[in-house]
Structures are given as structure tokens and as C-alpha cells.
Amino acid sequence: MHGKLRYQMAQNLFNVSNPFFIMKNFSDAQKEVDILVQQMGGYWSPLAMLASVVEEVGELAREINALEKIKVKKPEERTNPIDEELADTLFSIICIANHYQVDLGASLDRVLDKYRKRDKNRFTKNDQEP
């Protein structure tokens, strides 16, 4: 893939307004994040990336607090869409996963399997099975 095309694809990661971009799996996301991060000078230190995750989760919490009217924002404060804050958080998590060469798709599959086995009789079941 040519560098310019890869860069354009990386620019569109998490851009929900791009009707041609479809994120298919974590592997694709991890590759796209890596392309973008490498073009921007590389990964930060692990602790700086963790601080970024914490910062993004805080921003997400702020938006949820405002939406749920738990802590209303001041009129001059900007409202960010929840999907944007979730994507920012996911981006930061993917950066850490890439740094440590973690396959998030495989890891999520293992965690879901763990929850299915551990919690299969723990909660009330819905009529719909996944």
C-alpha cells in the first residue's frame, strides 16, 4: 500500500463521518493506529500513554455526568459526543496494546469466554442469546 493512501486511511480511523470507512476488527484498528502514530513520531512512553488513557476516561466521565444531569456543565463548556470520547479512549488503549504487542482481538475473545464461563449462572438471562 502506498504511503499516501495509508496516511489517508489512518486519518479516517474513528471518523464516523467518512461513509467509506468500516472498522472490521481490532487487528485493523491496531494497524491503522500504528501507521498514524509512526507518522506522528512514534509512541510515547508507557506511563505517558497510561496517563492519556486516564485523561480520556476522565473526559468520558465528564460527558456522561453532563448527559445524565449528575454534574451539569457550565454554559461556556463545550460538549463532546460520547462516541468521540469513547474513540479517544480506545485509541489510547490501542497505543498501549501496540507498544506491548498485545493482540486486542484475541485478548477480548479470551475475556468474553472467561465471562461466559464464570458468569453463566450468575445473572438473570435474557430471552435473546448472543
NORTA-V868933 format. One record per residue. N is the residue number from 1. PSI is psi as a letter, one per 20 degrees, with the letter a starting at -180 (NA if undefined). Layout:
n=N psi=PSI
n=N psi=PSI
This chain:
n=1 psi=p
n=2 psi=q
n=3 psi=g
n=4 psi=g
n=5 psi=g
n=6 psi=g
n=7 psi=g
n=8 psi=h
n=9 psi=g
n=10 psi=h
n=11 psi=h
n=12 psi=i
n=13 psi=p
n=14 psi=j
n=15 psi=n
n=16 psi=i
n=17 psi=i
n=18 psi=o
n=19 psi=i
n=20 psi=i
n=21 psi=p
n=22 psi=p
n=23 psi=p
n=24 psi=h
n=25 psi=r
n=26 psi=h
n=27 psi=g
n=28 psi=g
n=29 psi=g
n=30 psi=h
n=31 psi=g
n=32 psi=g
n=33 psi=g
n=34 psi=g
n=35 psi=g
n=36 psi=g
n=37 psi=g
n=38 psi=h
n=39 psi=h
n=40 psi=j
n=41 psi=i
n=42 psi=r
n=43 psi=q
n=44 psi=r
n=45 psi=q
n=46 psi=g
n=47 psi=h
n=48 psi=h
n=49 psi=h
n=50 psi=g
n=51 psi=h
n=52 psi=g
n=53 psi=g
n=54 psi=g
n=55 psi=g
n=56 psi=h
n=57 psi=h
n=58 psi=g
n=59 psi=h
n=60 psi=g
n=61 psi=g
n=62 psi=g
n=63 psi=g
n=64 psi=g
n=65 psi=g
n=66 psi=g
n=67 psi=h
n=68 psi=j
n=69 psi=k
n=70 psi=g
n=71 psi=n
n=72 psi=p
n=73 psi=q
n=74 psi=q
n=75 psi=h
n=76 psi=i
n=77 psi=p
n=78 psi=q
n=79 psi=p
n=80 psi=p
n=81 psi=q
n=82 psi=g
n=83 psi=h
n=84 psi=g
n=85 psi=h
n=86 psi=g
n=87 psi=h
n=88 psi=g
n=89 psi=g
n=90 psi=g
n=91 psi=g
n=92 psi=h
n=93 psi=g
n=94 psi=h
n=95 psi=g
n=96 psi=g
n=97 psi=g
n=98 psi=g
n=99 psi=g
n=100 psi=j
n=101 psi=l
n=102 psi=p
n=103 psi=o
n=104 psi=h
n=105 psi=g
n=106 psi=h
n=107 psi=g
n=108 psi=g
n=109 psi=g
n=110 psi=g
n=111 psi=g
n=112 psi=g
n=113 psi=g
n=114 psi=g
n=115 psi=h
n=116 psi=g
n=117 psi=g
n=118 psi=h
n=119 psi=j
n=120 psi=h
n=121 psi=j
n=122 psi=h
n=123 psi=r
n=124 psi=p
n=125 psi=q
n=126 psi=r
n=127 psi=h
n=128 psi=p
n=129 psi=q
n=130 psi=NA
